[in-house]
Amino acid sequence: QVLLVESGGGLVRTGDSLRLSCVASARTFSNYVIGWFRQAPGKEREFVAGISRNGDSTAYADSVKGRFTISRDNAKNTVYVQMNNLKPEDTAVYYCAATSTWRTIVRVRGEFNYWGQGTQVTVSS
């Protein structure tokens, strides 16, 4: 069992930055591929960013590429997503997720075994 706890969300203005954190309870955190997803009201939960076990591979949704950066610190059991130049369309609940799959990067929601409770990000225009 892996518990994930997100933090760092809040209310910001267009163009501002936020850094979200996801702390995991896993004994061997480096065994897990991590993804960040988001869900806006009335919309499907969508992939935002993903990172491999050792952090040397990353992937991003086209909508956030160049603005968001995912990273991890396995010594702290923590994954981060730095979000710059935020836009109103980034408003959503952001979730981190973990999977022990053999894959390097995972983008598909159904392949993740563990999910956090989410943190709200609201970007005002």
C-alpha positions as CSV (number, residue, x, y, z in Angstrom):
1,Q,0.0,0.0,0.0
2,V,1.3,3.5,-1.0
3,L,-0.2,6.6,0.5
4,L,0.2,9.8,-1.5
5,V,-0.3,13.3,-0.1
6,E,-0.4,16.3,-2.3
7,S,0.2,19.9,-1.2
8,G,1.0,23.3,-2.6
9,G,-2.2,24.2,-4.4
10,G,-3.9,27.6,-4.0
11,L,-5.5,30.6,-5.6
12,V,-3.2,32.5,-7.9
13,R,-3.4,35.0,-10.8
14,T,-2.7,34.5,-14.5
15,G,1.1,34.3,-15.0
16,D,1.9,33.3,-11.4
17,S,3.7,30.2,-10.4
18,L,3.0,27.3,-8.0
19,R,5.0,24.3,-6.9
20,L,3.0,21.2,-6.0
21,S,4.5,18.4,-3.9
22,C,3.5,14.8,-3.5
23,V,4.9,12.9,-0.6
24,A,4.7,9.1,-0.7
25,S,4.7,6.6,2.2
26,A,6.3,3.8,0.0
27,R,9.2,1.9,1.5
28,T,11.0,1.9,-1.8
29,F,9.7,5.0,-3.5
30,S,12.2,4.6,-6.3
31,N,10.3,1.5,-7.5
32,Y,7.4,3.7,-8.6
33,V,6.7,5.6,-11.7
34,I,4.8,8.8,-10.8
35,G,2.3,10.8,-12.7
36,W,0.4,14.1,-12.2
37,F,-3.1,14.4,-13.4
38,R,-5.7,17.1,-13.1
39,Q,-9.5,17.2,-13.2
40,A,-11.5,20.4,-13.9
41,P,-15.2,20.5,-13.1
42,G,-17.3,18.6,-15.6
43,K,-14.2,17.2,-17.4
44,E,-12.3,13.9,-17.4
45,R,-9.2,13.5,-15.3
46,E,-6.3,14.1,-17.7
47,F,-2.6,13.4,-17.7
48,V,-0.3,16.4,-16.9
49,A,3.2,15.1,-16.4
50,G,5.0,11.9,-15.6
51,I,8.5,10.9,-14.4
52,S,10.4,7.7,-14.4
53,R,11.7,5.8,-11.3
54,N,15.1,7.5,-11.2
55,G,13.9,10.8,-12.7
56,D,15.9,10.7,-15.9
57,S,12.8,10.5,-18.1
58,T,9.9,12.9,-18.1
59,A,6.8,13.5,-20.2
60,Y,4.2,16.3,-20.4
61,A,0.9,17.0,-21.9
62,D,1.1,19.4,-24.8
63,S,-1.0,21.9,-22.9
64,V,1.7,22.3,-20.2
65,K,4.9,21.7,-22.1
66,G,7.3,24.5,-21.6
67,R,5.5,25.8,-18.5
68,F,5.5,22.8,-16.1
69,T,8.5,20.8,-14.8
70,I,8.2,17.6,-13.0
71,S,11.0,16.3,-10.7
72,R,11.6,13.9,-7.9
73,D,13.7,13.4,-4.9
74,N,13.8,9.8,-4.0
75,A,15.6,10.4,-0.7
76,K,12.6,12.4,0.4
77,N,10.0,10.2,-1.2
78,T,8.7,13.3,-2.9
79,V,7.7,14.4,-6.5
80,Y,7.3,18.0,-7.5
81,V,5.7,19.8,-10.3
82,Q,6.8,23.4,-10.8
83,M,4.0,25.3,-12.6
84,N,5.0,28.6,-14.3
85,N,3.0,31.1,-16.3
86,L,-0.3,29.7,-15.0
87,K,-3.5,30.2,-17.0
88,P,-7.1,30.1,-16.1
89,E,-7.5,26.8,-18.0
90,D,-5.0,25.2,-15.6
91,T,-7.7,25.5,-12.9
92,A,-8.4,22.0,-11.6
93,V,-7.8,19.6,-8.8
94,Y,-4.4,18.1,-9.2
95,Y,-3.6,14.5,-8.3
96,C,-0.4,12.5,-8.1
97,A,-0.5,8.8,-8.8
98,A,2.0,5.9,-8.5
99,T,2.4,2.6,-10.3
100,S,4.9,-0.2,-10.1
101,T,4.6,-1.0,-13.8
102,W,7.6,-2.1,-15.8
103,R,7.1,0.9,-18.1
104,T,9.4,3.9,-17.9
105,I,6.7,6.5,-18.2
106,V,2.9,6.1,-17.8
107,R,0.3,8.4,-19.2
108,V,-2.8,6.3,-18.9
109,R,-4.9,6.9,-15.8
110,G,-6.0,3.3,-15.5
111,E,-2.5,2.0,-15.2
112,F,-1.9,3.8,-11.9
113,N,-2.5,1.8,-8.7
114,Y,-2.4,4.5,-6.1
115,W,-3.8,8.0,-6.0
116,G,-3.6,11.0,-3.6
117,Q,-6.6,13.0,-2.4
118,G,-5.8,16.0,-4.7
119,T,-5.0,19.6,-4.2
120,Q,-7.0,22.5,-5.7
121,V,-5.3,25.0,-8.1
122,T,-7.4,28.0,-9.1
123,V,-6.0,30.6,-11.5
124,S,-7.9,33.8,-11.8
125,S,-7.8,36.0,-14.9
